[in-house]
């Protein structure tokens, strides 16, 4: 598991119908999704540990 603390504000996005239920049925889905997001950021050249979110 990632030792970095989580952001206090969650990231929310809409998904196609039925995806939410299927995703929640996957064991450890939240951590796996976080890892995929980290990989996506690495692929685009961003280091997620240095990012600052501006709202």
C-alpha positions as CSV (number, residue, x, y, z in Angstrom):
1,X,0.0,0.0,0.0
2,X,1.1,3.5,-0.7
3,X,2.7,5.2,2.3
4,X,1.8,8.7,1.0
5,X,-1.2,10.4,2.7
6,X,-4.3,10.8,0.6
7,X,-5.6,14.2,-0.5
8,X,-8.4,15.5,1.7
9,X,-10.6,16.2,-1.3
10,X,-11.7,13.1,-3.2
11,X,-11.6,12.9,-7.0
12,X,-15.0,12.2,-8.5
13,X,-16.0,11.4,-12.1
14,X,-18.9,10.0,-14.0
15,X,-18.8,6.5,-15.5
16,X,-21.0,4.6,-17.9
17,X,-24.1,2.9,-16.5
18,X,-23.2,-0.4,-14.7
19,X,-19.5,0.4,-14.3
20,X,-19.9,1.5,-10.7
21,X,-21.3,-1.8,-9.6
22,X,-18.8,-3.9,-11.6
23,X,-15.9,-1.8,-10.3
24,X,-17.0,-2.2,-6.6
25,X,-17.2,-6.0,-7.1
26,X,-13.4,-6.1,-7.8
27,X,-11.4,-6.9,-4.7
28,X,-9.2,-4.0,-3.6
29,X,-10.6,-1.9,-6.4
30,X,-9.7,1.5,-4.8
31,X,-6.0,0.8,-4.3
32,X,-5.8,-0.8,-7.8
33,X,-7.4,2.2,-9.3
34,X,-5.0,4.5,-7.5
35,X,-2.1,2.5,-8.9
36,X,-3.5,2.9,-12.4
37,X,-3.9,6.6,-12.0
38,X,-0.2,6.8,-10.8
39,X,0.8,4.8,-13.9
40,X,-1.2,7.2,-16.1
41,X,0.5,10.2,-14.6
42,X,4.0,8.6,-15.0
43,X,3.2,7.9,-18.7
44,X,2.4,11.6,-19.3
45,X,5.6,12.7,-17.5
46,X,4.0,14.0,-14.4
47,X,5.1,12.9,-10.9
48,X,2.0,12.5,-8.8
49,X,3.9,13.1,-5.6
50,X,4.7,16.6,-6.7
51,X,1.3,17.6,-8.0
52,X,-0.7,20.3,-6.4
53,X,-4.4,20.5,-7.1
54,X,-6.0,24.0,-7.6
55,X,-9.7,24.1,-7.1
